[in-house]
Amino acid sequence: MAADEFRPKLGKIGSRGSKAGKRYAGQVRLAINRAGGKVVRVGRFTGSRTGRGGAATALLRFRDRHAAFRQRRVVVKARLVRLAGKGTDGARAHLRYIQRDGVTREGAPGELYGPDKDHVDGKAFLDQATGDRHQFRFIVAPEDGIEYEDLRPLTRRLMAQVEKDLGTRLDWVAVDHFNTGHPHTHIIVRGKDDRGESLVIAREYISSGLRERAAELVSLDLGPRTDREIEQRLRQEMEQERFTSIDRQLQRIRDEDGLVLPERRDAFRQTLHQGRLRKLERMGLAHEISPGRWRLDDELEATLRNIGERGDIIKTMHHELTGKGIARSAADCVVQDWQGGHPVVGRVVARGLADEINDRHYLIVDGLDGKSRYIDIGKGEATEPIPDGSIVRVTPRNTEPRQVDRTVADIAEQNAGRYSIDIHLKHDPSATERFAETHVRRLEAIRRVTGNVDREPDGTWIVAPDHLERVSEYERQRARTEPVVVDKLSPMPLERQVSFDGATWIDRELESGRSEIVSNSGFGGEVWEAQARRRQWLIAQGLAQEKQGNIVYRTNMMSILRQRELTRVAGQLSQELGLPYAETRKGDRVEGTLRRSVELAAGKYCVVEKSREFTLVPWRPVLERHIGREVSGVVSGEGISWSIGRQRSGPGIS
């Protein structure tokens, strides 16, 4: 046919046979190619474009490749967060954390802003989101973010473009961070569109569309990357100990035998490839099998990413340690891997976000062994706030079934797979009802998370034969969120404990006679010195004496010190509340309103207030959500068995 002619033949494409249909399809593709077009092959349906923004992402794929190569680079991290259950508490904690101190250029707290306001009330934003199924969290980090004096105009233009792409107004807030080498913006978007329906964004738009839009705006502000800028960045990558764009190119040009032949047509690119291969060779990740022919390590990408992450961690540790005036060599900075399973005892240097988008936190602990350790502590809400300088013990979470799980499994096995308090008491007449209730609480906790145990309306539990295996899976699942247990041994910095008139962590260590100190350098050396000074203070107070070169402590030393601090704090609270203090003893009933908690060197206590007096009793973490409510309990040797509300009987908190 002539170029301006078109003579269609009626009928289905394959009506004259499959071969004819294939020939016709081939003619169509050939005609498209001659016209300078491109045939786009459609793969299987994945749902990546389902939702708002799918069409915009598809259009972005057809941009000029040359322009895209010169475009400024922007890193975008995204996460969809479910708000059901504890999700709302996590959202509040995340909002508090991104507004923490020291994130601005001046070291001030982060300021929350929105589309048209420079100051937004975070609490009001979350209150409006009550009932939302989810929220979106984004981190937008332009590679050239340091060039911006203020990121707010860029963020507002980006979100305005996102609204156009998604076809809806968005309710969002943001905070800019300048406390790292790469200025970035945290953006939180409500999971509702302008019609009040759940906001569904196409996966492709989240993974690539948002990044492309941000890169377009930065390129408009700063201009496209010049040849010199591109070459300079690539030269820097050549010696980096992390996975780089050059490594990605090397992987892409491997031949059928898996060998790499550096680029020869372009002198600059050939130099880059050759230089990078030599660097990888020194790292043991590439091997030249013959002149100009290289084989890459099969785990190249994973290894380089791990090395890069470790390098970032060491930099973070040096920054935090130096900021606190603590000098440690590179050999004394350790990324904790828990292979030995031994707990780490030491001083908290800093706590921070290891993964800001997934809300995973870390602790840097200056250990008694002279090593400073970087410890992944999991989700932020899993560990309560810990002041810097506190003494802690960090232990890897045990993923094995507990004795309570084995007891449930044994009783159920002998009772046709059923467990209840009545069955337990019948099975073991020596057990108390309160003891059996701890087993029920354990089953309830497992049911809420995994659904692997069933409870009948009468309170009887159906326990499967493989219950212990299911418990192990529950513990492994929990360990992914909470990999460690952090016990706060003392909220008081070491230096304050030396002459503190109260029971301290140093006293407990001295009285026990055991020592977890395994080094006289670093923090271990500081503890040795502090213990020696504390001994002299105790001798001066008449609480210890030296006999034949040994220090002998009074039998009731800890009780005396604990009572001194308790009396002192009670007196301060009495003036503050205008109520007298009533001391409690074993067997006493405690009743009143749970007002708050107070932190003592000897531990945490809660303030229980009655109409005419108040008392102080040991704190339990479970009481946090009951502040302001009526409580009652009986003081025992092991603690207090609490009842919440005005009831005098029924299940309590032991």
C-alpha positions as CSV (number, residue, x, y, z in Angstrom):
1,M,0.0,0.0,0.0
2,A,1.0,3.6,-0.5
3,A,1.8,5.6,2.6
4,D,-1.5,7.5,2.3
5,E,-3.6,4.5,1.6
6,F,-5.4,2.1,3.9
7,R,-7.5,-0.8,2.7
8,P,-8.9,-2.7,5.6
9,K,-10.1,-6.3,5.1
10,L,-13.2,-7.1,7.0
11,G,-13.3,-9.9,9.5
12,K,-11.5,-10.9,12.7
13,I,-7.7,-10.8,12.7
14,G,-7.4,-14.6,13.0
15,S,-10.4,-15.5,10.9
16,R,-8.2,-16.8,8.0
17,G,-6.0,-18.8,10.3
18,S,-3.6,-18.1,13.1
19,K,-0.6,-17.7,10.7
20,A,-2.5,-15.1,8.8
21,G,-3.3,-13.3,12.0
22,K,0.4,-13.4,13.1
23,R,1.4,-12.1,9.6
24,Y,-1.0,-9.2,9.9
25,A,0.2,-8.4,13.5
26,G,3.7,-8.4,12.1
27,Q,2.8,-6.0,9.4
28,V,1.2,-3.6,11.9
29,R,4.4,-3.7,14.1
30,L,6.6,-3.1,11.0
31,A,4.4,-0.1,9.9
32,I,4.7,1.4,13.4
33,N,8.4,1.0,13.4
34,R,8.7,2.6,9.9
35,A,6.7,5.6,11.2
36,G,9.1,6.0,14.1
37,G,6.8,4.7,16.8
38,K,7.3,2.1,19.4
39,V,5.5,-1.1,20.2
40,V,4.8,-1.4,24.0
41,R,4.4,-5.0,25.1
42,V,1.8,-5.3,27.8
43,G,2.8,-7.9,30.5
44,R,0.5,-9.7,32.8
45,F,-1.7,-7.7,35.2
46,T,0.0,-7.0,38.5
47,G,-2.3,-4.3,39.9
48,S,0.7,-1.9,40.2
49,R,-1.3,0.9,38.5
50,T,-4.6,0.2,40.3
51,G,-5.5,3.3,42.3
52,R,-4.9,7.0,41.9
53,G,-1.8,8.1,40.0
54,G,-1.5,5.0,37.7
55,A,-2.2,7.0,34.5
56,A,0.3,9.8,35.5
57,T,3.0,7.2,36.1
58,A,2.4,5.6,32.7
59,L,2.8,9.0,31.0
60,L,6.1,9.7,32.9
61,R,7.6,6.6,31.2
62,F,7.5,8.3,27.8
63,R,9.8,11.2,28.8
64,D,12.9,12.1,26.8
65,R,15.6,9.7,27.9
66,H,18.4,12.3,27.5
67,A,16.5,14.7,29.7
68,A,15.9,12.0,32.3
69,F,19.6,11.2,32.4
70,R,20.5,14.9,33.2
71,Q,17.7,15.2,35.7
72,R,18.5,15.9,39.3
73,R,18.3,12.9,41.5
74,V,15.9,12.6,44.5
75,V,15.5,9.7,46.9
76,V,11.9,9.0,48.0
77,K,11.0,6.5,50.7
78,A,7.4,5.6,51.2
79,R,5.3,3.5,53.6
80,L,1.6,2.8,54.1
81,V,0.8,2.6,57.8
82,R,-2.3,0.8,59.1
83,L,-3.9,2.8,62.0
84,A,-5.9,-0.1,63.5
85,G,-5.0,-1.3,67.0
86,K,-1.8,0.3,68.2
87,G,-1.3,2.1,64.8
88,T,-2.7,5.4,66.1
89,D,-0.3,5.3,69.1
90,G,2.5,4.6,66.7
91,A,1.4,7.6,64.5
92,R,1.5,9.9,67.6
93,A,4.9,8.6,68.5
94,H,6.2,9.1,64.9
95,L,4.8,12.6,64.8
96,R,6.5,13.5,68.1
97,Y,9.8,12.0,66.9
98,I,10.0,13.9,63.6
99,Q,9.5,17.1,65.6
100,R,12.2,16.3,68.1
101,D,15.0,18.7,69.1
102,G,18.0,19.3,66.9
103,V,16.6,18.7,63.4
104,T,16.7,22.2,62.1
105,R,19.8,24.1,61.0
106,E,19.8,25.9,64.3
107,G,19.4,22.7,66.3
108,A,15.8,23.6,67.3
109,P,12.8,21.2,67.3
110,G,11.2,20.5,63.9
111,E,8.2,22.7,62.9
112,L,5.2,21.0,61.4
113,Y,3.7,22.8,58.4
114,G,1.0,22.2,55.8
115,P,-0.2,23.4,52.4
116,D,-0.8,27.0,53.5
117,K,0.3,27.2,57.1
118,D,3.9,27.4,58.5
119,H,2.7,26.1,61.9
120,V,0.3,23.2,62.2
121,D,-1.0,21.5,65.4
122,G,0.0,17.8,65.1
123,K,-2.6,16.7,67.7
124,A,-5.4,18.4,65.7
125,F,-4.1,16.7,62.5
126,L,-4.3,13.2,64.2
127,D,-7.6,14.0,65.8
128,Q,-9.1,14.7,62.3
129,A,-7.7,11.4,61.1
130,T,-9.6,9.4,63.8
131,G,-11.4,6.6,62.0
132,D,-8.9,6.6,59.0
133,R,-7.9,3.1,57.9
134,H,-4.3,4.1,57.1
135,Q,-1.9,7.0,56.4
136,F,1.0,7.4,54.0
137,R,4.5,8.4,55.1
138,F,7.1,9.8,52.7
139,I,10.6,10.9,53.0
140,V,11.8,13.2,50.1
141,A,15.5,13.8,50.0
142,P,16.9,15.7,47.0
143,E,20.5,14.8,46.3
144,D,21.3,18.5,46.0
145,G,19.1,19.4,49.0
146,I,22.0,21.3,50.6
147,E,21.4,24.0,47.9
148,Y,18.0,24.8,49.4
149,E,17.8,27.4,52.2
150,D,14.2,26.3,52.8
151,L,12.5,23.1,51.6
152,R,9.0,24.2,52.3
153,P,8.3,25.8,48.9
154,L,9.6,22.7,47.1
155,T,7.5,20.4,49.3
156,R,4.3,22.5,48.7
157,R,4.9,22.5,44.9
158,L,5.5,18.8,45.0
159,M,2.3,18.0,46.9
160,A,0.3,20.4,44.6
161,Q,1.6,18.3,41.6
162,V,0.7,15.1,43.5
163,E,-2.8,16.3,44.0
164,K,-3.1,16.9,40.3
165,D,-1.7,13.5,39.5
166,L,-4.1,11.8,42.0
167,G,-7.1,13.9,41.1
168,T,-7.9,14.8,44.7
169,R,-7.1,17.3,47.4
170,L,-4.9,15.8,50.1
171,D,-4.7,16.5,53.8
172,W,-1.0,16.5,54.7
173,V,1.7,17.8,57.1
174,A,5.4,17.9,56.8
175,V,8.6,18.5,58.7
176,D,12.0,19.5,57.3
177,H,15.2,17.9,58.7
178,F,18.7,19.4,58.4
179,N,20.4,17.3,61.0
180,T,22.1,14.9,58.6
181,G,24.4,15.4,55.5
182,H,21.3,15.1,53.3
183,P,18.5,17.6,54.1
184,H,15.2,15.8,53.7
185,T,11.4,16.3,54.3
186,H,9.0,14.0,56.2
187,I,5.5,14.1,54.8
188,I,2.5,12.5,56.4
189,V,-0.6,12.2,54.2
190,R,-4.1,11.2,55.6
191,G,-5.6,8.1,54.0
192,K,-8.7,9.9,52.9
193,D,-9.5,11.7,49.6
194,D,-11.5,14.9,49.3
195,R,-14.8,12.9,49.2
196,G,-14.0,11.2,52.6
197,E,-13.3,7.8,51.0
198,S,-10.2,5.7,51.6
199,L,-7.3,7.0,49.5
200,V,-5.8,4.3,47.3
201,I,-2.6,5.3,45.5
202,A,-1.2,3.1,42.7
203,R,1.9,1.2,43.7
204,E,3.8,2.4,40.6
205,Y,3.1,6.0,41.5
206,I,4.4,5.5,45.1
207,S,7.5,3.6,43.9
208,S,8.5,5.8,40.9
209,G,6.0,8.5,40.0
210,L,6.5,10.6,43.1
211,R,10.2,10.4,42.7
212,E,10.0,11.5,39.1
213,R,7.8,14.5,40.0
214,A,10.2,15.6,42.7
215,A,13.2,15.2,40.4
216,E,11.4,17.4,37.8
217,L,10.9,20.2,40.3
218,V,14.5,20.1,41.6
219,S,15.8,20.2,38.0
220,L,13.6,23.2,37.3
221,D,15.0,24.9,40.4
222,L,18.7,24.1,40.0
223,G,18.9,23.3,36.3
224,P,19.8,19.9,34.7
225,R,23.0,18.2,35.7
226,T,26.0,19.3,33.6
227,D,28.5,16.9,32.2
228,R,31.0,18.0,34.8
229,E,28.6,17.3,37.7
230,I,27.8,13.9,36.3
231,E,31.4,13.0,35.8
232,Q,32.3,14.3,39.3
233,R,29.6,12.1,40.9
234,L,30.7,9.1,39.0
235,R,34.4,9.6,40.0
236,Q,33.3,9.7,43.6
237,E,31.4,6.5,43.2
238,M,34.4,4.7,41.8
239,E,36.0,4.3,45.3
240,Q,32.9,4.1,47.5
241,E,32.4,1.0,49.6
242,R,28.7,0.7,48.9
243,F,26.5,-0.4,46.0
244,T,26.7,2.3,43.3
245,S,25.3,3.1,39.9
246,I,28.6,1.9,38.3
247,D,28.0,-1.5,39.9
248,R,24.5,-1.6,38.5
249,Q,26.0,-0.9,35.0
250,L,28.6,-3.7,35.4
251,Q,25.9,-6.1,36.3
252,R,23.9,-5.1,33.3
253,I,26.8,-5.6,30.7
254,R,27.6,-9.1,31.8
255,D,27.7,-11.6,28.9
256,E,26.0,-15.0,28.7
257,D,28.9,-16.5,30.7
258,G,28.5,-14.0,33.5
259,L,31.7,-12.2,32.6
260,V,32.2,-8.4,32.4
261,L,34.2,-6.7,29.7
262,P,34.6,-3.0,30.5
263,E,33.2,-0.4,28.1
264,R,35.8,0.3,25.3
265,R,34.0,2.7,23.0
266,D,33.8,5.5,25.6
267,A,37.1,6.4,27.2
268,F,35.6,8.0,30.3
269,R,33.2,5.1,30.9
270,Q,36.0,2.6,30.3
271,T,38.1,4.3,32.9
272,L,35.2,4.3,35.4
273,H,34.5,0.6,34.8
274,Q,38.2,-0.4,35.1
275,G,38.7,1.7,38.2
276,R,35.6,0.3,39.9
277,L,36.6,-3.3,39.0
278,R,40.0,-2.8,40.6
279,K,38.3,-1.4,43.7
280,L,36.0,-4.4,43.8
281,E,39.0,-6.7,43.4
282,R,40.7,-5.2,46.5
283,M,37.4,-5.8,48.4
284,G,37.4,-9.5,47.2
285,L,34.2,-9.0,45.1
286,A,35.6,-9.2,41.6
287,H,38.3,-11.4,39.9
288,E,40.1,-10.8,36.6
289,I,40.2,-14.3,35.0
290,S,42.0,-13.0,31.9
291,P,43.2,-9.6,30.7
292,G,40.1,-7.4,30.4
293,R,37.6,-10.2,31.5
294,W,36.2,-10.0,35.0
295,R,33.9,-12.2,37.0
296,L,31.7,-10.5,39.7
297,D,30.9,-12.0,43.1
298,D,27.4,-13.6,43.0
299,E,26.5,-11.7,46.2
300,L,28.0,-8.4,45.0
301,E,24.9,-6.3,45.5
302,A,23.9,-7.7,48.9
303,T,27.5,-7.5,50.2
304,L,28.0,-3.9,49.1
305,R,24.7,-2.8,50.5
306,N,25.6,-4.4,53.9
307,I,29.0,-2.7,53.9
308,G,27.4,0.6,53.0
309,E,24.9,0.3,55.8
310,R,27.6,-0.7,58.3
311,G,29.7,2.3,57.2
312,D,26.7,4.6,57.8
313,I,26.3,3.1,61.2
314,I,29.9,3.7,62.2
315,K,29.7,7.3,61.0
316,T,26.5,7.7,63.2
317,M,28.3,6.2,66.2
318,H,31.3,8.5,65.8
319,H,29.0,11.5,65.5
320,E,27.1,10.7,68.6
321,L,30.1,9.7,70.7
322,T,32.1,12.8,69.7
323,G,29.1,15.0,70.5
324,K,29.0,13.6,74.0
325,G,32.8,14.0,74.4
326,I,33.4,10.3,74.4
327,A,36.6,9.1,72.6
328,R,36.5,5.6,71.1
329,S,38.6,4.1,68.4
330,A,37.1,2.4,65.3
331,A,38.0,-1.0,66.8
332,D,35.9,-0.2,69.9
333,C,32.8,0.6,67.9
334,V,30.7,-2.5,67.4
335,V,27.5,-3.3,65.5
336,Q,25.8,-5.8,67.9
337,D,24.8,-9.0,66.2
338,W,23.9,-11.2,69.2
339,Q,25.7,-14.3,68.0
340,G,26.8,-15.0,71.6
341,G,23.5,-14.1,73.0
342,H,25.1,-12.4,76.0
343,P,23.4,-9.2,77.4
344,V,25.0,-5.8,77.0
345,V,25.2,-3.6,80.1
346,G,26.3,0.0,79.8
347,R,25.5,3.6,79.5
348,V,23.0,5.0,76.9
349,V,24.9,7.4,74.7
350,A,22.0,8.2,72.3
351,R,18.8,6.9,70.8
352,G,17.8,7.5,67.2
353,L,15.9,6.4,64.2
354,A,17.7,3.7,62.2
355,D,14.9,3.6,59.6
356,E,12.8,6.8,59.7
357,I,10.1,5.5,57.3
358,N,9.6,2.2,59.2
359,D,10.1,3.8,62.6
360,R,12.9,1.4,63.7
361,H,15.1,2.8,66.4
362,Y,18.6,2.2,67.6
363,L,20.5,2.6,70.9
364,I,24.2,3.4,71.2
365,V,25.4,1.9,74.4
366,D,28.8,2.4,75.9
367,G,29.4,-1.0,77.4
368,L,31.2,-2.2,80.6
369,D,33.6,-4.1,78.3
370,G,35.0,-0.9,76.9
371,K,33.2,-1.3,73.6
372,S,30.5,1.1,72.3
373,R,27.7,-0.8,70.6
374,Y,25.0,0.1,68.0
375,I,21.9,-1.9,68.9
376,D,18.7,-2.3,66.8
377,I,15.9,-2.1,69.3
378,G,13.1,-2.4,66.7
379,K,9.8,-0.4,66.6
380,G,9.8,2.9,68.5
381,E,6.8,2.1,70.7
382,A,8.4,-1.2,71.7
383,T,10.9,0.5,74.1
384,E,9.9,3.3,76.4
385,P,11.9,6.6,76.3
386,I,15.3,6.3,78.0
387,P,17.3,9.4,79.1
388,D,20.8,9.6,77.8
389,G,23.3,8.6,80.5
390,S,20.9,5.9,81.9
391,I,22.4,2.5,82.8
392,V,20.7,-0.3,80.9
393,R,20.8,-4.0,80.3
394,V,19.9,-5.0,76.7
395,T,19.1,-8.7,76.1
396,P,18.2,-10.4,72.8
397,R,14.5,-11.6,72.9
398,N,14.1,-15.3,73.5
399,T,12.0,-16.9,70.8
400,E,11.6,-20.2,72.5
401,P,8.3,-21.2,74.3
402,R,8.1,-20.2,77.9
403,Q,7.3,-22.5,80.8
404,V,3.7,-21.0,80.9
405,D,3.3,-22.3,77.2
406,R,4.5,-25.7,78.1
407,T,2.1,-25.9,81.0
408,V,-0.8,-25.0,78.8
409,A,0.3,-27.5,76.2
410,D,0.6,-30.3,78.8
411,I,-2.8,-29.6,80.4
412,A,-4.5,-29.4,77.0
413,E,-2.9,-32.6,75.9
414,Q,-4.5,-34.4,78.9
415,N,-7.9,-32.7,78.4
416,A,-8.8,-33.3,74.8
417,G,-7.0,-30.2,73.6
418,R,-8.9,-27.8,75.9
419,Y,-7.6,-25.4,78.6
420,S,-9.4,-23.1,81.1
421,I,-8.8,-21.9,84.6
422,D,-11.1,-24.5,86.0
423,I,-9.3,-27.3,84.1
424,H,-6.0,-26.0,85.3
425,L,-7.0,-25.9,88.9
426,K,-8.4,-29.4,88.6
427,H,-5.2,-30.6,86.9
428,D,-3.0,-29.0,89.6
429,P,-4.8,-28.5,92.9
430,S,-1.7,-26.7,94.3
431,A,-2.1,-23.9,91.7
432,T,-3.9,-20.6,92.6
433,E,-6.5,-18.9,90.5
434,R,-4.2,-15.9,90.1
435,F,-1.4,-18.2,88.8
436,A,-3.8,-19.7,86.3
437,E,-4.9,-16.3,85.1
438,T,-1.4,-15.6,83.9
439,H,-1.7,-18.5,81.5
440,V,-5.0,-17.1,80.2
441,R,-3.4,-13.7,79.6
442,R,-0.6,-15.4,77.6
443,L,-3.1,-17.2,75.4
444,E,-5.0,-13.9,74.9
445,A,-1.8,-12.1,73.8
446,I,-1.0,-14.9,71.3
447,R,-4.6,-14.9,70.0
448,R,-4.6,-11.1,69.3
449,V,-1.5,-11.2,67.3
450,T,-1.7,-14.5,65.4
451,G,-5.2,-15.9,65.8
452,N,-3.5,-19.3,66.3
453,V,-5.6,-20.2,69.4
454,D,-9.4,-20.1,69.7
455,R,-11.5,-19.2,72.7
456,E,-15.1,-20.5,73.1
457,P,-17.9,-18.4,74.6
458,D,-17.6,-20.1,78.0
459,G,-13.9,-19.1,78.2
460,T,-12.5,-22.5,77.3
461,W,-9.5,-22.4,75.0
462,I,-9.0,-24.8,72.1
463,V,-5.2,-25.6,72.0
464,A,-3.8,-27.3,68.9
465,P,-1.4,-30.3,69.2
466,D,1.4,-28.1,67.6
467,H,0.8,-25.3,70.1
468,L,4.5,-24.9,71.0
469,E,5.4,-24.6,67.4
470,R,2.8,-21.9,67.0
471,V,4.1,-20.1,70.1
472,S,7.6,-20.1,68.6
473,E,6.3,-18.5,65.4
474,Y,4.5,-15.9,67.6
475,E,7.8,-15.1,69.4
476,R,9.7,-14.9,66.1
477,Q,7.1,-12.6,64.7
478,R,7.3,-10.5,67.9
479,A,11.2,-10.5,67.7
480,R,11.0,-8.9,64.3
481,T,9.3,-5.9,65.8
482,E,10.9,-6.1,69.3
483,P,14.3,-7.8,68.8
484,V,15.6,-7.0,72.3
485,V,14.5,-6.4,75.8
486,V,15.8,-3.1,77.3
487,D,15.9,-3.1,81.2
488,K,16.6,0.3,82.7
489,L,18.9,-0.4,85.6
490,S,19.2,3.2,86.6
491,P,17.8,6.5,85.1
492,M,20.6,8.4,86.9
493,P,24.0,9.1,85.2
494,L,27.0,7.4,86.8
495,E,28.6,10.6,88.1
496,R,25.5,11.6,90.1
497,Q,25.3,8.2,91.8
498,V,28.7,8.6,93.6
499,S,27.3,10.9,96.3
500,F,23.5,10.4,95.9
501,D,21.6,9.9,99.2
502,G,19.6,7.0,98.0
503,A,19.9,3.4,96.7
504,T,21.8,3.4,93.4
505,W,22.8,0.9,90.7
506,I,26.4,1.2,92.0
507,D,25.2,0.1,95.5
508,R,23.4,-2.9,94.1
509,E,26.5,-3.9,92.3
510,L,28.7,-3.4,95.4
511,E,26.3,-5.3,97.7
512,S,25.9,-8.2,95.3
513,G,29.6,-8.8,95.2
514,R,29.5,-9.7,91.5
515,S,30.8,-7.6,88.8
516,E,29.8,-7.4,85.2
517,I,32.8,-5.1,84.4
518,V,35.2,-6.9,82.1
519,S,37.5,-4.0,81.2
520,N,39.2,-1.2,83.0
521,S,39.1,1.0,79.9
522,G,36.2,3.1,78.5
523,F,33.0,3.0,80.5
524,G,34.2,0.0,82.5
525,G,37.1,2.1,83.8
526,E,34.7,4.9,84.7
527,V,32.6,2.5,86.7
528,W,35.6,1.1,88.6
529,E,36.5,4.6,89.6
530,A,32.9,5.5,90.6
531,Q,32.6,2.4,92.7
532,A,35.8,3.3,94.6
533,R,34.5,6.8,95.4
534,R,31.1,5.4,96.4
535,R,32.7,3.0,98.9
536,Q,34.3,6.0,100.6
537,W,30.9,7.8,100.7
538,L,29.2,4.8,102.2
539,I,31.9,4.5,104.9
540,A,31.5,8.2,105.7
541,Q,27.7,7.6,106.1
542,G,28.2,4.7,108.4
543,L,26.7,2.3,106.0
544,A,30.0,0.4,105.3
545,Q,33.3,-0.2,107.1
546,E,36.7,-1.4,106.1
547,K,38.0,-4.6,107.9
548,Q,41.4,-6.1,107.1
549,G,41.5,-4.6,103.7
550,N,37.9,-5.6,102.8
551,I,34.7,-3.4,102.7
552,V,31.8,-4.8,104.7
553,Y,28.4,-3.3,104.1
554,R,25.6,-3.0,106.6
555,T,23.0,-5.8,106.2
556,N,20.1,-3.3,105.7
557,M,22.1,-0.8,103.7
558,M,19.9,-0.8,100.6
559,S,16.7,-0.5,102.7
560,I,18.1,2.5,104.6
561,L,19.1,4.2,101.3
562,R,15.8,3.4,99.6
563,Q,13.8,4.7,102.6
564,R,15.8,8.0,102.7
565,E,15.0,8.8,99.1
566,L,11.4,7.7,99.4
567,T,10.9,9.9,102.4
568,R,12.6,12.9,100.7
569,V,10.5,12.5,97.5
570,A,7.3,12.0,99.6
571,G,7.9,15.2,101.4
572,Q,8.3,17.1,98.1
573,L,5.1,15.6,96.8
574,S,3.2,16.4,100.0
575,Q,4.0,20.1,99.6
576,E,3.0,19.9,95.9
577,L,-0.3,18.0,96.5
578,G,-1.2,19.6,99.8
579,L,-1.8,16.1,101.2
580,P,0.1,14.0,103.9
581,Y,2.0,10.9,102.9
582,A,0.9,7.5,104.1
583,E,3.5,4.8,104.1
584,T,2.4,1.3,103.0
585,R,3.6,-2.1,104.5
586,K,3.2,-5.7,103.5
587,G,-0.5,-6.7,103.7
588,D,-1.8,-3.2,103.5
589,R,-4.7,-2.4,101.0
590,V,-4.0,0.5,98.7
591,E,-7.0,2.3,97.2
592,G,-7.4,5.6,95.4
593,T,-6.8,7.4,92.1
594,L,-3.7,6.5,90.1
595,R,-2.3,10.0,89.4
596,R,1.1,9.6,87.8
597,S,4.5,8.0,88.1
598,V,7.7,9.3,89.6
599,E,11.2,8.2,88.8
600,L,13.5,7.4,91.8
601,A,17.0,6.1,91.7
602,A,15.7,2.9,93.3
603,G,13.1,2.5,90.5
604,K,9.8,3.9,89.3
605,Y,6.9,4.5,91.7
606,C,3.2,5.5,91.2
607,V,1.3,8.1,93.1
608,V,-2.0,6.8,94.4
609,E,-4.1,9.7,95.8
610,K,-7.1,9.4,98.2
611,S,-9.2,12.3,99.4
612,R,-7.1,13.0,102.5
613,E,-3.7,11.4,101.8
614,F,-1.5,9.8,99.1
615,T,1.0,6.9,99.0
616,L,3.8,5.7,96.8
617,V,4.0,2.1,95.6
618,P,6.2,0.3,93.0
619,W,5.2,1.0,89.4
620,R,4.2,-1.5,86.8
621,P,4.3,-0.7,83.0
622,V,0.8,-2.0,82.5
623,L,-0.5,0.8,84.7
624,E,0.4,3.5,82.1
625,R,-3.0,3.3,80.4
626,H,-4.9,3.4,83.7
627,I,-3.6,6.8,84.9
628,G,-6.5,8.9,86.2
629,R,-8.6,5.8,87.1
630,E,-9.6,4.3,90.4
631,V,-7.3,1.4,91.5
632,S,-7.1,-0.9,94.5
633,G,-4.6,-3.6,95.5
634,V,-2.9,-5.4,98.3
635,V,0.8,-5.1,99.0
636,S,2.6,-8.4,99.1
637,G,6.2,-9.5,99.2
638,E,6.4,-9.8,95.4
639,G,4.6,-6.5,94.6
640,I,1.0,-5.5,94.4
641,S,-2.0,-7.3,92.9
642,W,-4.0,-4.5,91.3
643,S,-7.7,-4.1,90.4
644,I,-8.7,-1.4,88.0
645,G,-11.9,0.5,88.8
646,R,-14.0,0.3,91.9
647,Q,-14.5,-3.5,91.9
648,R,-13.2,-5.4,94.9
649,S,-12.9,-8.8,93.1
650,G,-12.3,-10.4,89.7
651,P,-9.2,-10.6,87.5
652,G,-6.5,-8.1,88.4
653,I,-3.0,-7.1,87.4
654,S,-0.4,-9.0,89.3
